[in-house]
Amino acid sequence: MGKIFKFAIALFLIGAGCVAVFSIISEEPIFGTFGSDEDYELQELTYDADDFTGFDFLLSNRDVIIEESEDDQIKVVYYTSEKDDIIVSDDGSELSLQKDIEWFTNWFSGWGTFFNDEIFDLYLYIPTTVDYDISIYTSNGTLTMTDLDNIKDFVFDTSNGRLTLENVSADDINLDTSNGGCYLTDVTVVNDLTMDSSNGKIMLTNIVADSIKGDTSNGRITATNLVSDDIDLDTSNGSISVTISGNKDDYEVDVDTSNGDIDWDGLGVTDGIINEDAPKKLRLHTSNGDIDIIFS
């Protein structure tokens, strides 16, 4: 135990030394830069609804909130500082935002969220009169997207953060988070809904999609009132509970768990395929956990 404690102290001292060195190099206190909003300025970009049909954001350490615009204009609202800037460009049809940050500051920029969340929020307000493609990549950040029915292709990729969608309609949705859950409620997807989380729950309620695919390395999967012809849910560690809106005779069910019980609409079954060659597909796999399937 003493060796572990000494090792932890050594790591702390090394980290503190790095902070001091980088602070001297930058001629400003690194934590001061990100722990206070005095160096940050509010940025508001405003465009007509049809100026763009696509958004491509490459960010770092930003929580993203996407909502309906109240005045039929595109608006992007966020904060920047000298060391934490965002480059804005467009090609006539797509608006691009890209994080421009000095490498040594980027190491510590995430710490600012502990002091002031607001300066690390980015708001995208879009009108409902135009259909938009949205692609957003952020190394650390959450997603909140609500009350939109005019999205075509939607991609959101974050290293760390919870993804929340409510009352959203799109042609395709692709969500990826390394550490965080996927929470979707009242979501309709014309084609494919894809979700991937390394560590986090997948919670689905009232989902309609041509195909639904969810994968998490560590986390429970709970899905209520799914309407889809092709459902594939997989977790390495966690239970799976699914309620399907449909007739069980229409589904070929492929279930597998290494450690757990399987309940197929009130009937205990073993690993394997049920209703082979049925037109609709349901695949549920977990290494550790129970599987419960209900048809309504």
C-alpha positions as CSV (number, residue, x, y, z in Angstrom):
1,M,0.0,0.0,0.0
2,G,2.9,2.3,0.9
3,K,4.5,1.8,-2.5
4,I,1.2,2.6,-4.3
5,F,0.8,5.8,-2.3
6,K,4.4,6.9,-3.0
7,F,3.8,6.2,-6.7
8,A,0.6,8.3,-6.7
9,I,2.5,11.2,-5.0
10,A,5.3,10.9,-7.6
11,L,2.8,11.1,-10.4
12,F,1.1,14.1,-8.8
13,L,4.4,16.0,-8.4
14,I,5.3,15.2,-12.0
15,G,2.0,16.5,-13.2
16,A,2.3,19.7,-11.1
17,G,5.7,20.2,-12.5
18,C,4.4,19.9,-16.1
19,V,1.7,22.5,-15.3
20,A,4.3,24.9,-14.0
21,V,6.5,24.4,-17.0
22,F,3.7,24.9,-19.5
23,S,2.4,27.8,-17.6
24,I,5.9,29.5,-17.9
25,I,6.1,28.7,-21.6
26,S,2.6,30.2,-22.3
27,E,3.4,33.2,-20.0
28,E,-0.1,32.7,-18.4
29,P,-1.4,30.3,-15.7
30,I,-3.0,27.4,-17.5
31,F,-5.7,26.6,-15.0
32,G,-6.4,30.4,-14.6
33,T,-7.0,30.6,-18.3
34,F,-9.6,27.8,-18.3
35,G,-10.9,28.2,-14.7
36,S,-12.2,31.8,-15.3
37,D,-14.4,33.2,-18.0
38,E,-12.7,36.7,-18.0
39,D,-10.6,35.8,-21.1
40,Y,-13.6,34.4,-23.0
41,E,-15.8,36.4,-25.3
42,L,-19.3,35.4,-26.5
43,Q,-19.6,34.7,-30.2
44,E,-22.9,34.7,-32.1
45,L,-23.1,33.7,-35.7
46,T,-26.3,34.4,-37.6
47,Y,-27.4,33.2,-41.1
48,D,-30.5,32.9,-43.2
49,A,-32.2,29.6,-43.0
50,D,-31.2,28.6,-46.6
51,D,-27.6,29.9,-46.5
52,F,-26.5,26.3,-45.6
53,T,-27.9,22.8,-45.8
54,G,-25.0,21.2,-43.8
55,F,-22.9,21.7,-40.7
56,D,-19.5,20.2,-40.1
57,F,-18.1,20.9,-36.6
58,L,-14.7,19.6,-35.3
59,L,-14.5,20.6,-31.6
60,S,-12.8,19.8,-28.4
61,N,-14.2,20.0,-24.8
62,R,-17.6,21.4,-25.8
63,D,-21.1,20.4,-24.8
64,V,-23.4,20.7,-27.8
65,I,-27.0,21.7,-27.6
66,I,-29.1,21.6,-30.8
67,E,-32.6,23.2,-30.8
68,E,-35.1,24.8,-33.0
69,S,-34.6,28.4,-34.0
70,E,-37.2,30.8,-32.8
71,D,-36.8,33.4,-35.6
72,D,-36.2,31.2,-38.7
73,Q,-32.5,32.0,-38.7
74,I,-29.5,29.8,-38.2
75,K,-27.6,30.7,-35.0
76,V,-24.4,29.4,-33.5
77,V,-23.6,30.6,-30.0
78,Y,-20.3,29.8,-28.2
79,Y,-17.4,31.4,-26.3
80,T,-13.8,31.7,-27.4
81,S,-10.5,33.0,-26.0
82,E,-7.1,33.8,-27.4
83,K,-5.9,30.3,-26.6
84,D,-9.2,28.6,-27.2
85,D,-10.5,29.8,-30.6
86,I,-12.7,28.3,-33.2
87,I,-12.1,28.9,-37.0
88,V,-15.3,29.5,-39.0
89,S,-15.5,28.8,-42.7
90,D,-18.1,27.9,-45.4
91,D,-18.1,26.6,-48.9
92,G,-21.5,28.0,-49.8
93,S,-23.5,25.0,-48.7
94,E,-21.9,23.9,-45.5
95,L,-20.9,25.8,-42.4
96,S,-17.6,24.5,-40.8
97,L,-16.3,25.2,-37.3
98,Q,-12.9,23.8,-36.3
99,K,-11.2,24.1,-32.9
100,D,-7.9,26.1,-33.0
101,I,-6.1,25.6,-29.8
102,E,-2.4,25.5,-28.7
103,W,-1.3,22.0,-28.0
104,F,-0.1,22.6,-24.4
105,T,-3.3,24.4,-23.5
106,N,-5.4,21.6,-25.0
107,W,-4.0,19.2,-22.4
108,F,-5.7,21.1,-19.6
109,S,-8.7,22.8,-21.3
110,G,-11.2,20.2,-20.0
111,W,-10.5,21.3,-16.4
112,G,-12.4,24.5,-17.0
113,T,-15.7,22.6,-17.1
114,F,-15.3,22.2,-13.3
115,F,-15.3,26.0,-12.8
116,N,-17.7,27.3,-15.5
117,D,-19.8,25.1,-17.7
118,E,-21.3,27.9,-19.7
119,I,-18.2,28.9,-21.6
120,F,-17.8,25.3,-22.8
121,D,-21.3,25.1,-24.3
122,L,-22.0,25.5,-28.0
123,Y,-25.6,26.1,-29.1
124,L,-26.8,25.4,-32.6
125,Y,-30.3,26.8,-33.4
126,I,-31.7,25.7,-36.8
127,P,-35.0,26.6,-38.5
128,T,-37.5,23.9,-39.4
129,T,-38.0,25.2,-42.9
130,V,-34.9,23.6,-44.4
131,D,-33.6,20.0,-44.1
132,Y,-30.0,19.8,-42.8
133,D,-27.1,17.4,-42.6
134,I,-25.2,17.7,-39.3
135,S,-21.8,16.2,-38.5
136,I,-20.1,17.0,-35.2
137,Y,-16.9,15.6,-33.6
138,T,-15.8,16.6,-30.2
139,S,-13.1,15.0,-28.0
140,N,-15.0,15.7,-24.7
141,G,-18.6,16.8,-24.6
142,T,-22.2,15.9,-24.3
143,L,-25.0,16.2,-26.8
144,T,-28.6,17.4,-26.2
145,M,-30.9,17.6,-29.2
146,T,-34.6,18.3,-28.9
147,D,-37.7,18.9,-30.9
148,L,-36.4,18.7,-34.5
149,D,-38.0,16.9,-37.4
150,N,-36.0,18.2,-40.4
151,I,-32.7,16.4,-40.0
152,K,-31.2,14.3,-42.9
153,D,-27.9,12.6,-41.9
154,F,-26.9,13.2,-38.3
155,V,-23.5,12.1,-37.0
156,F,-22.2,12.9,-33.5
157,D,-18.9,11.5,-32.1
158,T,-17.5,12.3,-28.7
159,S,-14.7,10.7,-26.6
160,N,-16.6,11.4,-23.3
161,G,-20.1,12.4,-22.9
162,R,-23.8,11.5,-22.5
163,L,-25.9,11.7,-25.7
164,T,-29.5,12.7,-25.3
165,L,-32.1,13.0,-28.1
166,E,-35.8,13.7,-27.6
167,N,-38.5,14.2,-30.1
168,V,-36.2,14.1,-33.1
169,S,-36.8,12.8,-36.7
170,A,-34.0,12.1,-39.2
171,D,-33.1,10.1,-42.3
172,D,-30.1,8.5,-40.5
173,I,-28.6,8.9,-37.1
174,N,-25.1,7.7,-36.1
175,L,-24.0,8.2,-32.4
176,D,-20.6,7.3,-30.9
177,T,-19.3,8.0,-27.4
178,S,-16.4,6.3,-25.7
179,N,-17.6,7.0,-22.1
180,G,-21.2,7.9,-21.8
181,G,-24.7,6.6,-22.3
182,C,-27.2,7.0,-25.2
183,Y,-30.6,8.2,-24.1
184,L,-33.2,8.4,-26.9
185,T,-36.9,9.2,-26.5
186,D,-39.5,9.7,-29.2
187,V,-37.0,9.4,-32.1
188,T,-38.0,8.4,-35.6
189,V,-35.4,7.4,-38.2
190,V,-36.3,6.7,-41.8
191,N,-33.3,4.4,-42.4
192,D,-30.6,3.4,-39.9
193,L,-30.2,4.3,-36.2
194,T,-26.7,3.3,-35.0
195,M,-25.4,3.8,-31.4
196,D,-22.0,2.8,-30.0
197,S,-20.7,3.3,-26.5
198,S,-17.6,1.9,-24.9
199,N,-18.9,2.4,-21.4
200,G,-22.5,3.5,-20.8
201,K,-26.1,2.5,-20.9
202,I,-28.3,2.5,-23.9
203,M,-31.9,3.6,-23.0
204,L,-34.5,3.8,-25.8
205,T,-38.1,4.8,-25.5
206,N,-40.6,5.0,-28.4
207,I,-38.2,4.5,-31.3
208,V,-39.2,4.0,-34.9
209,A,-36.5,3.1,-37.5
210,D,-35.9,0.8,-40.4
211,S,-33.0,-0.7,-38.5
212,I,-31.7,-0.2,-35.0
213,K,-28.2,-1.2,-33.9
214,G,-26.8,-0.5,-30.4
215,D,-23.5,-1.6,-29.0
216,T,-21.9,-1.0,-25.6
217,S,-18.9,-2.6,-24.0
218,N,-20.2,-2.1,-20.4
219,G,-23.7,-1.1,-19.7
220,R,-27.3,-2.1,-19.5
221,I,-29.6,-1.9,-22.6
222,T,-33.3,-1.0,-22.0
223,A,-35.6,-0.5,-24.9
224,T,-39.3,0.2,-24.7
225,N,-41.7,0.3,-27.6
226,L,-39.4,-0.3,-30.6
227,V,-40.8,-0.4,-34.1
228,S,-38.3,-1.8,-36.5
229,D,-37.8,-4.7,-38.9
230,D,-34.1,-5.1,-38.0
231,I,-32.9,-4.8,-34.4
232,D,-29.4,-5.6,-33.2
233,L,-28.4,-4.9,-29.6
234,D,-25.1,-6.0,-28.0
235,T,-23.4,-5.4,-24.6
236,S,-20.4,-7.1,-23.1
237,N,-21.5,-6.7,-19.6
238,G,-25.2,-5.9,-18.7
239,S,-28.7,-7.1,-19.0
240,I,-30.9,-6.5,-22.1
241,S,-34.6,-5.7,-21.8
242,V,-36.6,-5.1,-24.9
243,T,-40.3,-4.4,-25.7
244,I,-41.1,-4.8,-29.4
245,S,-44.3,-3.2,-30.9
246,G,-45.2,-6.1,-33.2
247,N,-46.1,-9.8,-33.5
248,K,-43.5,-12.2,-32.2
249,D,-44.2,-14.6,-35.0
250,D,-42.9,-12.0,-37.5
251,Y,-39.4,-12.0,-35.8
252,E,-36.5,-14.3,-36.2
253,V,-34.9,-14.0,-32.7
254,D,-31.2,-14.7,-32.2
255,V,-30.3,-14.5,-28.5
256,D,-27.1,-15.3,-26.6
257,T,-25.8,-14.8,-23.0
258,S,-22.9,-16.4,-21.3
259,N,-24.2,-15.8,-17.8
260,G,-27.9,-15.1,-17.4
261,D,-31.5,-16.2,-18.1
262,I,-33.4,-15.6,-21.3
263,D,-37.1,-14.8,-21.3
264,W,-38.9,-14.8,-24.7
265,D,-42.3,-13.2,-24.2
266,G,-42.9,-15.1,-20.9
267,L,-41.2,-18.3,-21.9
268,G,-37.8,-19.4,-20.7
269,V,-35.5,-20.4,-23.5
270,T,-31.9,-21.2,-24.1
271,D,-29.3,-19.6,-26.5
272,G,-30.1,-20.0,-30.1
273,I,-32.4,-18.9,-32.9
274,I,-36.2,-18.8,-32.6
275,N,-38.6,-18.5,-35.5
276,E,-35.8,-19.1,-38.0
277,D,-36.4,-17.4,-41.4
278,A,-39.1,-15.1,-40.1
279,P,-39.1,-11.8,-42.2
280,K,-38.0,-9.5,-39.3
281,K,-34.8,-9.8,-37.3
282,L,-34.0,-9.4,-33.6
283,R,-30.5,-10.1,-32.4
284,L,-29.7,-9.7,-28.7
285,H,-26.3,-10.6,-27.2
286,T,-24.6,-10.1,-23.8
287,S,-21.7,-11.8,-22.1
288,N,-23.0,-11.2,-18.6
289,G,-26.7,-10.5,-17.9
290,D,-30.3,-11.6,-18.4
291,I,-32.3,-11.1,-21.6
292,D,-36.0,-10.2,-21.5
293,I,-38.1,-9.9,-24.6
294,I,-41.7,-8.7,-24.7
295,F,-43.9,-8.3,-27.7
296,S,-46.9,-6.0,-27.6
